[in-house]
Amino acid sequence: MEALALYELLEKYRLGKCTPEELEQLNQWYASLGGGRTGQLLEEGSEAAAALTRLKLDELRSRLPQKQTPVVRMPLWKRAGRWAAVVAGMAALAGGIYYFTRPLPRQEMLAREHREPATFSRYITLPDGSTVVLHAGSRLEYPALFENGTREVTLVGEAYFDIRRDTAKPFIIHSGSLRTTVLGTAFNIKAYENSPEITVSVTRGKVKVETEQEGKLLAVLTPDQQVVYTSTAAAAVKQPVAAEAAADWIRNDMVFDNQTFGDVAKILGSRYRVNIRFENPELENCPIRASFSGTEPLDVVLSVVCTIRNASYTIDDDFNVVITGNGCQQ
């Protein structure tokens, strides 16, 4: 979709003037980006969707040629309305996802291991820009840099992977007795230490699943396909699956229904390993209503929740986040 056409369509949505056909067009266009969860992306009156729409209107307007740029007033959206399922990639509407990360000092260029506590999931950006949502209580091991000809990680537990495409460097996940190889795709792996079953479900792209020791090919999976491997019987079953539903756990702690801004900040601090503080303590008691897919990088989530409360944020090199604003006034 051309930038000008998308701009005009988003502006119609912002004003509540989209027809059902135009709403469906926005949903289909978002799905074509490979953002994962389609569902009902847009819903009239959604406070969080309104915030995202305002952000994307600003971005698209800056990209349009000067002579084509519509003159649009951007008033604050004050109506709360119904809150909707605002899906991860909405922030990628005009040009792909921005991965929030920072370079590591040379003394940190060692192997990494993330072992998560049992209370929350963790969002991880890998050295190549691929992202992982690691389930609570799971472990992911990976190098500080992907060198040589492959990108290899080891998983114990469950994780959702969104892998950046690199045909020269296949991405390989070692999970118990299975080895999963991809070039660029999104999928879920469940491989807990005390379970005889390992499950791989694909939401986007294509993956190859093999046994770790013998290298026996078990399945080549495409979207909405799953393989369940039982190690005790050395048997695999390939079957259709609603892959998005299979990975629905990744958004469990990213649905905010009138939670206070302070509570939301605590959840985000744990998930993204950042320190968040409020310059104005009154902001901490402001309600937040928003729903995310769970795959968004930190800057996208902060942009949305801050825009909802007419606030702003800064992040320093040590991942300290400061949120500023005037309280709960819209």
C-alpha positions in Angstrom: 0.0 0.0 0.0 1.4 3.4 -1.0 2.3 5.7 1.9 -0.2 8.4 0.9 -3.1 5.9 0.7 -2.1 4.3 4.0 -1.9 7.8 5.6 -5.4 8.7 4.4 -6.8 5.3 5.5 -5.3 5.7 9.0 -6.6 9.3 9.2 -10.1 8.0 8.4 -9.7 5.4 11.2 -8.5 8.0 13.6 -11.7 10.0 12.9 -13.9 7.0 13.3 -15.0 7.1 9.7 -13.6 3.8 8.4 -16.1 1.4 6.8 -16.0 -2.2 7.7 -14.3 -2.9 4.4 -11.6 -0.4 5.1 -11.0 -1.8 8.6 -10.6 -5.2 7.0 -8.2 -3.7 4.5 -6.0 -2.4 7.3 -6.1 -5.8 9.0 -5.1 -7.6 5.8 -2.4 -5.1 5.1 -0.9 -5.5 8.6 -1.1 -9.3 8.2 0.9 -9.1 4.9 3.8 -7.6 6.9 4.2 -10.9 8.7 3.5 -9.4 12.1 2.0 -12.6 13.4 -1.3 -12.1 15.2 -4.0 -10.7 12.9 -7.3 -11.2 14.8 -9.2 -8.0 15.2 -6.4 -5.5 14.9 -8.5 -2.4 14.9 -11.6 -1.6 16.9 -13.5 1.8 17.0 -12.8 3.8 20.1 -9.7 1.8 21.2 -7.6 4.1 23.3 -4.4 2.2 22.6 -5.1 1.8 18.9 -5.8 5.5 18.8 -2.4 6.2 20.3 -0.7 3.9 17.8 -2.6 5.5 14.9 -1.4 9.0 16.0 2.2 7.8 16.1 2.0 6.2 12.7 0.3 9.3 11.2 3.2 11.4 12.3 5.7 8.9 10.9 3.9 8.6 7.5 3.5 12.3 7.2 7.2 12.8 7.5 7.8 10.3 4.7 5.4 11.9 2.2 6.6 14.3 -0.5 6.0 17.9 0.5 3.5 18.6 -2.2 1.4 15.6 -1.3 1.4 16.0 2.5 -2.2 16.5 3.7 -2.7 19.2 6.3 -4.2 17.4 9.3 -4.9 18.6 12.8 -3.9 16.0 15.4 -6.1 16.6 18.5 -5.7 14.3 21.5 -8.0 11.4 21.6 -10.1 11.9 24.7 -12.7 9.2 24.4 -11.9 6.0 26.2 -14.4 3.8 24.3 -13.8 0.1 24.1 -10.3 -1.2 24.3 -9.1 -3.5 21.6 -6.5 -6.2 20.9 -3.6 -3.9 19.7 -1.2 -6.3 18.0 2.6 -6.2 18.0 3.4 -5.2 14.5 1.0 -2.2 14.4 4.1 -0.1 15.3 5.7 -1.6 12.2 2.9 -0.2 9.9 5.1 2.0 7.7 8.4 0.2 7.5 9.3 -2.8 9.6 10.1 -3.4 13.3 12.8 -1.5 15.1 14.8 -3.7 17.4 15.8 -2.0 20.6 19.3 -2.9 21.7 22.7 -1.5 22.5 26.2 -2.7 21.6 28.0 -4.7 24.3 31.4 -3.6 25.7 34.2 -5.8 24.5 34.6 -7.3 28.0 31.0 -8.6 27.8 31.6 -10.5 24.5 31.1 -13.9 26.2 28.5 -16.6 26.1 25.1 -15.5 27.5 22.6 -17.5 29.5 19.1 -16.3 30.4 17.4 -18.4 33.1 14.1 -16.8 34.0 12.4 -16.8 37.3 9.1 -18.6 37.6 7.0 -15.5 37.8 7.4 -13.7 34.5 8.5 -14.1 30.9 11.4 -12.2 29.3 11.9 -10.4 26.0 15.4 -10.9 24.6 17.2 -9.4 21.6 19.8 -11.7 20.1 23.1 -10.5 18.6 21.7 -10.7 15.1 18.6 -8.7 15.9 16.3 -11.7 16.1 14.0 -11.7 19.1 12.9 -14.2 21.7 10.1 -14.2 24.3 11.4 -16.7 26.9 8.7 -18.4 29.0 9.0 -18.0 32.8 11.2 -20.7 34.3 12.9 -21.5 31.0 16.6 -21.2 30.0 18.2 -19.9 26.8 21.9 -20.1 26.0 23.5 -18.2 23.2 26.9 -16.5 22.3 27.5 -12.8 22.6 28.3 -12.9 18.8 27.1 -15.3 16.1 30.3 -16.1 14.3 31.3 -18.7 11.7 28.5 -20.0 9.4 25.6 -20.5 11.8 23.6 -18.9 14.5 23.1 -21.5 17.3 21.2 -21.4 20.6 20.2 -23.9 23.2 16.7 -23.9 24.8 15.4 -25.7 27.9 11.7 -24.9 28.4 9.5 -22.8 26.1 10.2 -19.8 23.9 8.7 -17.9 21.0 11.3 -17.1 18.3 11.1 -14.4 15.6 14.2 -14.9 13.5 15.8 -12.3 11.3 16.4 -13.7 7.8 20.0 -14.5 6.8 20.3 -17.1 4.1 24.1 -17.2 4.7 23.7 -18.1 8.4 21.0 -20.7 9.2 19.5 -20.3 12.7 19.7 -23.5 14.8 17.9 -24.2 18.1 19.0 -27.2 20.1 16.2 -28.4 22.4 16.7 -31.7 24.1 16.7 -34.4 21.5 15.7 -32.2 18.6 17.4 -29.7 16.4 15.3 -27.0 14.6 16.9 -25.1 11.6 15.5 -22.0 10.1 16.5 -19.1 7.8 14.0 -16.5 8.9 10.6 -17.2 10.5 8.5 -17.1 13.7 7.7 -20.2 15.7 7.2 -21.6 19.2 9.2 -24.5 20.8 8.2 -26.3 24.0 10.9 -28.5 25.3 10.9 -28.9 29.1 13.5 -31.1 30.9 10.9 -33.3 32.7 8.6 -33.8 29.7 9.1 -36.6 27.1 7.4 -34.4 24.5 9.0 -31.6 22.4 6.6 -29.5 20.4 7.5 -27.1 17.5 4.7 -24.9 16.1 5.2 -22.5 13.2 3.4 -19.2 12.8 5.4 -17.8 9.8 8.0 -19.1 7.4 9.4 -22.6 7.2 11.5 -24.7 9.6 13.2 -28.1 9.5 13.1 -30.3 12.5 15.6 -33.2 13.0 16.8 -35.4 15.8 19.8 -34.0 17.5 22.0 -37.2 17.6 21.2 -38.9 14.3 20.2 -35.9 12.2 17.1 -37.8 11.1 14.6 -35.5 9.4 11.3 -35.5 11.2 9.3 -32.8 9.5 9.5 -29.6 7.4 6.9 -27.2 8.9 5.1 -24.3 7.3 2.6 -21.9 8.9 0.0 -23.4 11.2 1.8 -26.8 11.3 3.2 -28.5 14.3 5.3 -31.5 15.1 5.2 -33.3 18.4 8.1 -35.6 19.2 8.0 -38.1 22.0 11.5 -39.0 23.0 10.6 -42.1 24.9 9.1 -43.7 21.8 11.4 -41.8 19.3 8.3 -41.0 17.3 7.1 -37.8 15.7 3.6 -36.7 14.7 3.1 -33.8 12.3 -0.3 -32.1 12.4 -2.2 -28.9 11.7 -2.4 -26.4 14.5 -3.7 -22.9 15.2 -0.1 -21.7 15.8 -1.0 -18.3 17.2 -3.1 -19.9 19.8 -0.4 -22.3 20.7 1.9 -19.4 21.4 -0.7 -17.3 23.2 1.2 -17.5 26.5 3.6 -14.8 25.2 1.0 -12.1 25.8 -0.3 -13.2 29.2 1.3 -10.4 31.1 1.0 -7.8 28.3 -2.8 -7.2 28.6 -3.5 -4.2 30.7 -7.1 -3.6 31.8 -7.1 -0.4 33.8 -3.9 -1.3 35.7 -2.0 1.6 37.1 0.9 3.1 35.2 3.1 2.2 38.1 2.1 -1.5 38.0 2.6 -1.5 34.2 6.1 -0.1 34.7 7.0 -2.9 37.1 5.9 -5.5 34.6 7.8 -3.9 31.8 10.9 -3.5 34.0 10.9 -7.2 34.7 10.2 -8.3 31.1 12.8 -6.0 29.4 15.3 -5.8 32.2 15.2 -2.0 32.6 14.8 0.4 35.5 11.7 2.6 35.1 11.0 5.6 37.3 8.4 8.5 37.1 9.6 12.1 37.3 6.0 13.0 38.4 4.7 10.5 41.0 1.1 11.3 40.1 1.6 9.5 36.8 2.0 6.2 38.7 -1.7 6.1 39.6 -3.0 6.8 36.1 -4.9 3.8 34.5 -3.6 2.1 31.4 -5.8 0.1 29.0 -3.9 -1.6 26.2 -3.2 -5.0 24.8 0.0 -6.2 23.1 0.9 -9.4 21.4 4.0 -9.8 23.6 6.5 -9.6 20.7 7.0 -5.9 20.7 10.4 -4.3 21.5 10.5 -2.0 24.5 10.4 1.3 22.6 7.1 0.4 20.9 5.4 -0.5 24.2 6.7 2.6 25.9 5.6 4.8 23.0 2.1 3.4 23.2 1.5 3.6 27.0 3.1 7.0 27.2 1.0 8.4 24.3 -2.1 7.1 26.0 -1.3 9.2 29.1 0.1 12.1 27.1 3.6 11.4 28.7 7.1 11.0 27.2 10.1 8.9 28.1 13.9 8.8 27.8 16.3 5.8 27.9 20.0 6.1 28.7 22.8 3.7 27.8 22.3 1.7 31.1 18.7 1.0 30.3 17.3 3.5 32.9 13.9 4.8 31.7 12.5 8.1 33.0 8.8 8.9 32.2 7.6 12.5 32.4 4.1 13.9 32.2 1.5 16.0 34.0 -0.5 13.2 35.6 -3.8 11.7 34.5 -5.1 14.6 32.6 -5.9 13.8 28.9 
